[in-house]
Amino acid sequence: MFSPGTSPFAPRNLSNKQVTFWAKGDGQLCRVMVYARHRGYMPAIKSFVPGNKWEQFAFSWKDFEGMDGSDITGIIFGRSPEPGKFQFQIDNVSLD
């Protein structure tokens, strides 16, 4: 988990940024989970499917259930909650 604030779960205004990263994997559903102070401990989720070649993904805050990015407390990359083996890699994660 990435916490952009000065301490874990401290909010930070990232409204002028977006989440950008490169990913590759086994073609299974993955997700980016974004936490914001106004949502408490319930993340907003955006799904993506990384294929076997590196691909760039970019999501604005609005992609996360209409967030505005003004109170981001954490970002997590993970897989859908389905059981089973999976594989994915991320690289060059940035907040542009």
SERO-4910 file (N, C-alpha, C, O; in steps of 0.05 Angstrom, whole numbers):
BEGIN
 pado doro    nc1    nc2    nc3   cac1   cac2   cac3    cc1    cc2    cc3    oc1    oc2    oc3
  Met    A     17    -24      0      0      0      0     18     25      0     37     26     15
  Phe    A     10     44    -16     24     69    -17      7     90     -3    -17     94     -9
  Ser    A     18    103     17      5    124     32     18    151     24     41    155     31
  Pro    A      4    168     10     17    193      0     20    215     21     34    234     16
  Gly    A      7    212     44      8    233     65     34    231     81     51    215     75
  Thr    A     35    248    101     59    249    118     61    226    138     82    221    150
  Ser    A     39    211    141     38    187    158     17    168    145      1    177    129
  Pro    A     17    142    153     -3    124    142    -32    134    146    -39    143    167
  Phe    A    -47    133    124    -75    142    123    -79    172    128   -101    181    133
  Ala    A    -58    188    127    -61    217    128    -69    226    100    -56    218     81
  Pro    A    -90    242     97    -99    250     70    -80    269     57    -66    285     70
  Arg    A    -80    268     31    -64    287     15    -80    295    -10    -94    279    -22
  Asn    A    -78    320    -16    -93    330    -40    -77    324    -65    -55    335    -70
  Leu    A    -87    305    -81    -75    297   -106    -93    303   -129    -92    290   -150
  Ser    A   -111    323   -126   -132    328   -145   -121    336   -173   -134    332   -193
  Asn    A    -96    345   -174    -85    353   -200    -68    330   -212    -52    335   -230
  Lys    A    -71    306   -201    -55    282   -211    -73    261   -221    -98    263   -219
  Gln    A    -61    240   -233    -75    216   -240    -56    192   -235    -32    196   -233
  Val    A    -67    168   -232    -51    144   -227    -43    133   -254    -60    126   -271
  Thr    A    -17    130   -259     -6    119   -283     13     97   -276     29    100   -258
  Phe    A     12     75   -291     30     53   -286     31     34   -310     14     35   -328
  Trp    A     52     18   -311     54     -3   -331     49    -30   -317     57    -34   -294
  Ala    A     36    -49   -331     31    -75   -319     31    -96   -341     26    -92   -364
  Lys    A     37   -121   -331     34   -145   -348     27   -167   -329     33   -166   -305
  Gly    A     14   -187   -340      5   -209   -323     -6   -232   -340      2   -236   -363
  Asp    A    -24   -248   -327    -34   -272   -340    -62   -268   -351    -76   -288   -356
  Gly    A    -71   -243   -354    -97   -238   -367   -121   -240   -348   -144   -239   -356
  Gln    A   -115   -242   -322   -137   -242   -303   -143   -214   -292   -126   -196   -293
  Leu    A   -167   -211   -282   -177   -186   -272   -161   -177   -248   -159   -191   -228
  Cys    A   -150   -153   -249   -136   -140   -227   -150   -114   -220   -168   -106   -235
  Arg    A   -141   -101   -199   -154    -76   -191   -135    -57   -177   -116    -65   -164
  Val    A   -142    -32   -180   -129    -11   -164   -150     -2   -144   -172      5   -152
  Met    A   -143     -2   -119   -161      6    -98   -151     32    -86   -128     34    -77
  Val    A   -168     53    -86   -160     79    -76   -177     85    -51   -201     84    -51
  Tyr    A   -163     93    -30   -175    101     -5   -175    131     -3   -156    144    -10
  Ala    A   -197    142      8   -199    171     12   -213    176     39   -229    160     48
  Arg    A   -205    197     52   -216    203     78   -246    203     78   -259    193     97
  His    A   -258    215     58   -288    218     58   -302    191     55   -326    189     60
  Arg    A   -287    170     47   -299    143     44   -293    125     68   -303    103     68
  Gly    A   -278    134     87   -271    117    110   -253     95    100   -233    100     87
  Tyr    A   -259     70    108   -242     47    101   -253     31     78   -245      8     74
  Met    A   -271     43     62   -282     30     38   -268     42     13   -272     65      7
  Pro    A   -252     26     -1   -238     36    -24   -257     39    -48   -277     25    -50
  Ala    A   -250     57    -66   -262     58    -92   -244     41   -110   -220     42   -107
  Ile    A   -256     26   -128   -241      6   -143   -244     10   -173   -266     15   -183
  Lys    A   -221      8   -187   -221      8   -216   -207    -17   -225   -184    -23   -217
  Ser    A   -220    -33   -242   -209    -58   -252   -193    -54   -277   -197    -35   -293
  Phe    A   -174    -71   -282   -158    -72   -307   -149   -101   -311   -148   -117   -292
  Val    A   -143   -107   -336   -134   -134   -343   -107   -133   -356   -105   -124   -379
  Pro    A    -85   -140   -342    -59   -139   -354    -54   -165   -370    -57   -187   -361
  Gly    A    -46   -161   -395    -39   -183   -413    -10   -191   -410      3   -183   -391
  Asn    A      0   -208   -428     27   -219   -425     49   -200   -434     72   -206   -432
  Lys    A     41   -176   -445     61   -156   -453     56   -131   -436     34   -125   -428
  Trp    A     78   -116   -431     76    -91   -416     56    -72   -430     58    -68   -454
  Glu    A     38    -61   -414     19    -41   -424     16    -19   -404     16    -24   -380
  Gln    A     13      5   -414      9     28   -396    -20     32   -390    -37     30   -407
  Phe    A    -26     37   -364    -53     43   -355    -52     71   -342    -33     78   -328
  Ala    A    -73     86   -345    -75    112   -332   -105    117   -324   -123    113   -340
  Phe    A   -109    124   -299   -136    128   -289   -137    155   -274   -120    162   -258
  Ser    A   -157    171   -281   -162    196   -267   -177    189   -241   -188    167   -239
  Trp    A   -178    208   -223   -193    203   -198   -223    198   -204   -236    183   -189
  Lys    A   -234    211   -224   -262    207   -231   -268    178   -238   -290    169   -236
  Asp    A   -248    164   -248   -251    135   -254   -257    119   -229   -267     97   -231
  Phe    A   -250    130   -206   -255    116   -181   -281    127   -168   -280    142   -148
  Glu    A   -303    118   -180   -329    125   -170   -333    156   -166   -346    165   -148
  Gly    A   -322    171   -185   -326    200   -185   -310    216   -165   -317    239   -159
  Met    A   -289    204   -153   -272    219   -134   -260    244   -146   -258    246   -171
  Asp    A   -253    262   -129   -239    286   -139   -210    287   -132   -195    305   -141
  Gly    A   -200    268   -116   -172    267   -109   -162    285    -87   -138    287    -82
  Ser    A   -181    299    -74   -173    319    -55   -165    308    -27   -154    322    -11
  Asp    A   -171    282    -22   -166    271      5   -157    242      3   -167    225     18
  Ile    A   -138    236    -14   -128    209    -18   -111    200      6    -94    214     15
  Thr    A   -118    176     16   -103    165     39    -87    140     33    -69    133     48
  Gly    A    -93    127     11    -78    103      4    -85     92    -23   -107     96    -33
  Ile    A    -66     77    -35    -70     64    -61    -58     36    -59    -36     32    -51
  Ile    A    -74     16    -68    -66    -12    -68    -71    -24    -95    -91    -19   -108
  Phe    A    -52    -40   -105    -55    -56   -129    -60    -85   -120    -45    -95   -104
  Gly    A    -80    -97   -131    -86   -125   -123   -101   -139   -145   -104   -130   -167
  Arg    A   -111   -162   -137   -127   -179   -156   -156   -180   -147   -162   -172   -124
  Ser    A   -173   -188   -164   -201   -191   -157   -203   -212   -134   -185   -228   -131
  Pro    A   -224   -212   -119   -226   -230    -96   -230   -260   -103   -235   -276    -85
  Glu    A   -230   -267   -128   -234   -295   -135   -210   -312   -126   -187   -303   -128
  Pro    A   -215   -336   -116   -193   -353   -107   -178   -364   -131   -188   -366   -153
  Gly    A   -153   -372   -126   -137   -384   -147   -111   -370   -152   -106   -348   -141
  Lys    A    -94   -383   -167    -68   -371   -173    -71   -349   -193    -89   -349   -210
  Phe    A    -53   -330   -191    -52   -307   -210    -24   -296   -210     -8   -301   -192
  Gln    A    -18   -280   -230      7   -267   -232      4   -240   -246     -8   -239   -268
  Phe    A     15   -219   -235     17   -194   -249     40   -178   -237     48   -182   -214
  Gln    A     51   -161   -254     73   -144   -246     66   -115   -252     52   -110   -272
  Ile    A     75    -96   -236     71    -68   -242     98    -54   -241    117    -63   -227
  Asp    A    101    -33   -256    126    -18   -257    120     11   -264     98     17   -275
  Asn    A    139     28   -259    136     57   -266    110     69   -256     97     83   -271
  Val    A    103     63   -231     79     75   -220     84    105   -214    105    112   -203
  Ser    A     66    122   -223     70    150   -218     43    164   -214     22    154   -222
  Leu    A     45    187   -201     22    205   -198     28    229   -215     43    247   -205
  Asp    A     18    230   -239     25    252   -258      5    274   -257      7    294   -271
***
